[in-house]
Amino acid sequence: ASTGNGELLVIDPETGRTIREFHDHKGRLTAIQSSPDGKNVLTAETNGKVVIRDASSWELVAEATLIRPGEQLEGASWRPNSREFVVHYWYPKNGPRVYALGPDGVHEVWELSDGQRHAAFSPDGLWLATFSPPRPGSDKDALSLLTILDVQTRSTRKQCALPVHDAVSLRWSPDGQLVAIGSLQSAHVWNWQNSDTT
């Protein structure tokens, strides 16, 4: 859990008591994520600092600052069956970036194209969904673009245009068939396998 000021609390689910406290961050936390194998916990804050701790001992595994000038980190999530994670940014000059946790720390492995804002791996880790809002200065009726990328080839598999400009969340269904994009006003669900949207 986070207190809102960058403090991370480890809470016993049975008693509700705080058993550990960490002060790795000074800014607002935008992500708290367990790795797919349950061995590590990743936390990230708006100013770009990412910290990875061992989930058993809570010892520090790695830390890095993963922003460039003009960026603000919005979120981070692990790739299933992998030690990779994707980081995305508020109104970035650059696209989301995929990083890997290796024996020598964190290193970048893939930078997505400019203009993509949200990014999330599918439950099987084979696909990466991204959301691209209309470019600044676009017509008010311009559509946003939801894209499915093949992680192995890094190529576009399918795209869908949607009337969502201010998305705040991008999620996959547990079976990987559906991708949901939500804003403060609406939500859209895309069955990307057959191109149906609701």
Buried (B, 14 or more C-beta within 10 A) or exposed (E): EBEEEBBBEBEEEEEEEEEEEBEBBEBEBBBEBEBBEEEBBBBBBBBBBBBBBEBEEBEEBBBBEBBEEEBBBBBBBBBBEBBBBBBBBEEBEBBBBBBBBEEEEBEEEBEBEEBBBBBBBBBEBBBBBBBBBBEEEEEEEBBBBBBBBEBEEEEEBBBBEBEBBEBEEBBBEEEBBBBBBBBEEEEBBBBBEEEEBE
